[in-house]
């Protein structure tokens, strides 16, 4: 089995692959204070709950945008799995030609998404990842990572509103039935949800124009992808496990040599 880690600023998403199939996945909060032992014991409990054997994990691969947790996470994989993890970074084969000014500045998760997106859907392609930040990535029909845009995540945007507006109380991020609302709670929900949908659709529309093609597939992933996609006119597919699939794909490319390390 292959154990995958997608380490984001808010959550760590884990997946277990067997024979190239995702058989289970978990999500835990990203906590800088957790020790290797705390993480290891928790993951052992998850495996026990799913009736999976830790000893069957043959390899581990990690994508991370949070350097502070990497020491504990890598130490955990050594102590509790007896494995040196493959880390998405310099020296790792991806098959993706990165056209960024400085390829080292591209988040590992964005490249992993791009690899999975092109493999699964072809190109040209736009990938929208709804995480702590919402990222937009454009991939050409030639498997080139062209770049993209970064937008404050929907939860960050909502938190800023609640912190700055004294009389506005926090609300659940759910879609109201209409946009002309008759109470403050639903008015906030309408503004946040529908306003964010408008931002996403406009950015995607402009990216399609720059790609110069009417045949651009738009893939959404991340925690709130389903919520936004339900109203979006631009998003074609919601693929919740795109990043985990990308880690599995990249693992297959790098399986013979367990190299560490940013992206070719």
Secondary structure by P-SEA (a helix, b strand, c coil): cbbbbbccccbbbbbbbccccccccccccccccccaaaaaaaaaaaaaaaccccccccbbbbbbccccaaaaaaaaaaaccccccccccccccccccccccccccccaaaaaaaaaaaacccccbbbbbbccbbbbbbbccccccccccccccaaaaaaaaaaacccccccccccccccccccaaaaaaaaaaaaaaaaaaaaaaaaaaaacccbbbbbbbccaaaaaaaccccccccccaaaaaaaaaaaaaacccccccccc
